[in-house]
Amino acid sequence: MTFKSLGGVLIVGSLLTLIGCASVKPVVYQYSGYLSDYSKLTADTSHEGLFYYLDKNLPLYNYSKIIIQPIEVSMRCDHIDDPQGKEDVLKNFKIKYYMTVQDSIQDIYPLVNFPERDALLLRSKILSVTCENRNENPIHSKSLLDVPLDLTGAAIEMEVVDAMSNERLVTVIDTLSGSKFGDQGHITKWRELEQAFSYWMKLLKQQLHP
């Protein structure tokens, strides 16, 4: 496996040997531009597609609390014919993510709502989420919780900064998130999102609290 960084693009090369065939297809991941800084990223050799940064000059033990900034989500829901329905899907997605982050991280950093001298700020963006409709029929708002989500190409970008100075402390980017979950990357039920969210929080906690 090879990892390269080139002008805002991560190129992840992997060799996949399937039954009856073998192919080499580099996956090109384009940064979203959401995070404050994409420099000095290191490839994690034990997690395919994972890149991270840790500022060792600013010890995390100096911090005792954290703020969770509302997550940004890049989501397509073309088959939902109700604009309010699309908004509800996105709202539910964000709520589930926030609750998972809260449950996962408050044991090491209690949550606060406003910047303080010893507070961290978590910023996150999830990309390439699709509301999947295998029947190609319009989805009405009454069935929103039954809408399957396709995370096959999903990635997540997370950074933790000093809540007062906005100085970057930790960056975690997982470019192959979707391929790790569900049936070939398909998240078929809303409750299964918690599995993906918990995995992302595990990656983050490994940097915050080794």
Secondary structure in CASP SS format (residue, H / E / C, confidence):
PFRMAT SS
TARGET T0000
AUTHOR 0000-0000-0000
METHOD secondary structure of the structure
MODEL  1
M C 1.00
T E 1.00
F E 1.00
K E 1.00
S E 1.00
L E 1.00
G C 1.00
G C 1.00
V E 1.00
L E 1.00
I E 1.00
V E 1.00
G E 1.00
S C 1.00
L E 1.00
L E 1.00
T E 1.00
L E 1.00
I C 1.00
G C 1.00
C E 1.00
A E 1.00
S E 1.00
V E 1.00
K C 1.00
P C 1.00
V E 1.00
V E 1.00
Y E 1.00
Q E 1.00
Y C 1.00
S C 1.00
G C 1.00
Y C 1.00
L C 1.00
S C 1.00
D C 1.00
Y C 1.00
S C 1.00
K C 1.00
L C 1.00
T E 1.00
A E 1.00
D C 1.00
T C 1.00
S C 1.00
H C 1.00
E C 1.00
G C 1.00
L E 1.00
F E 1.00
Y E 1.00
Y E 1.00
L E 1.00
D C 1.00
K C 1.00
N C 1.00
L C 1.00
P C 1.00
L H 1.00
Y H 1.00
N H 1.00
Y C 1.00
S C 1.00
K E 1.00
I E 1.00
I E 1.00
I E 1.00
Q C 1.00
P C 1.00
I C 1.00
E E 1.00
V E 1.00
S E 1.00
M E 1.00
R E 1.00
C C 1.00
D C 1.00
H C 1.00
I E 1.00
D C 1.00
D C 1.00
P H 1.00
Q H 1.00
G H 1.00
K H 1.00
E H 1.00
D H 1.00
V H 1.00
L H 1.00
K H 1.00
N H 1.00
F H 1.00
K H 1.00
I H 1.00
K H 1.00
Y H 1.00
Y H 1.00
M H 1.00
T H 1.00
V H 1.00
Q H 1.00
D H 1.00
S H 1.00
I H 1.00
Q C 1.00
D C 1.00
I C 1.00
Y C 1.00
P C 1.00
L E 1.00
V C 1.00
N C 1.00
F C 1.00
P C 1.00
E C 1.00
R C 1.00
D C 1.00
A E 1.00
L E 1.00
L E 1.00
L E 1.00
R E 1.00
S E 1.00
K E 1.00
I E 1.00
L E 1.00
S E 1.00
V E 1.00
T E 1.00
C E 1.00
E C 1.00
N C 1.00
R C 1.00
N C 1.00
E C 1.00
N C 1.00
P C 1.00
I E 1.00
H C 1.00
S H 1.00
K H 1.00
S H 1.00
L H 1.00
L H 1.00
D H 1.00
V C 1.00
P C 1.00
L E 1.00
D E 1.00
L C 1.00
T C 1.00
G C 1.00
A C 1.00
A E 1.00
I E 1.00
E E 1.00
M E 1.00
E E 1.00
V E 1.00
V E 1.00
D E 1.00
A C 1.00
M C 1.00
S C 1.00
N C 1.00
E C 1.00
R E 1.00
L E 1.00
V E 1.00
T E 1.00
V E 1.00
I E 1.00
D E 1.00
T C 1.00
L C 1.00
S C 1.00
G H 1.00
S H 1.00
K H 1.00
F C 1.00
G C 1.00
D E 1.00
Q C 1.00
G C 1.00
H E 1.00
I E 1.00
T C 1.00
K C 1.00
W H 1.00
R H 1.00
E H 1.00
L H 1.00
E H 1.00
Q H 1.00
A H 1.00
F H 1.00
S H 1.00
Y H 1.00
W H 1.00
M H 1.00
K H 1.00
L H 1.00
L H 1.00
K H 1.00
Q H 1.00
Q H 1.00
L H 1.00
H C 1.00
P C 1.00
END
